[in-house]
């Protein structure tokens, strides 16, 4: 995802790159070293609960 973020910045798609960066940071706070193959429905349910516990709204979680 880091390469995609860099490419988006190069193409002037700063808003999308910023969203990716925010997502990466939030996921790293939840679970360090997370890989794409680690993503399961259980992990996503746990991540949603973590985000809600930390005061995030459903809209923020959905983004």
N, C-alpha and C positions, 0 to 999 in steps of 0.2 A: 504494500500500500504506500510505502514511502516513495517508491519510484513514481507511482501514479500521481502522488501529491506534487512532486517536483515537476513533472511534466505539465501538470495543470497550471502551476505558477508560470512556467515558461510560455504557455499559450494564453496567458492573461485571464485565466479562470480562477482568480484569486479566491472568490467566495466558496467555490467547490473545494479548493485546496484547504481553505480554512476549516470547512466542515469536516474534511478527512482528518486534519490535524487534531481537531477537538475530539473526534471519535477515538482516534488512536490513544490520545492522552487519557480519556475516560476509561477505555478498556484496560490500559496499562495500570491505572490506579486500582481497578477491580481485580485483575489477575496479571501479574508480571509474566512476560514471555509467552503470551497467548499467540497461538498459531491458527491459521485458518482451519486446519483439520481438527482443532480442539473445539470448534463451535458446534454445539448441539442444542437441541431444544431445551434440555435441562439447564445448560449454561446460560442460555438466553433468558430463561425464567428467573434464574438466580441473579443475573445481571439487572433485570427489570426490578426485582425486589430490592437490590442494593441501591439502585438509582432512586427509587421511591423513598427508601429509608433515609437517603441523603437529601431529601427535599426537592427532587426533580419532578416536574410535571409529566403527565403522559405525552404531552406534545413534545417536550424536550427528549424524552426517551425514544419517541417515534422518529425523530430526526436522525 
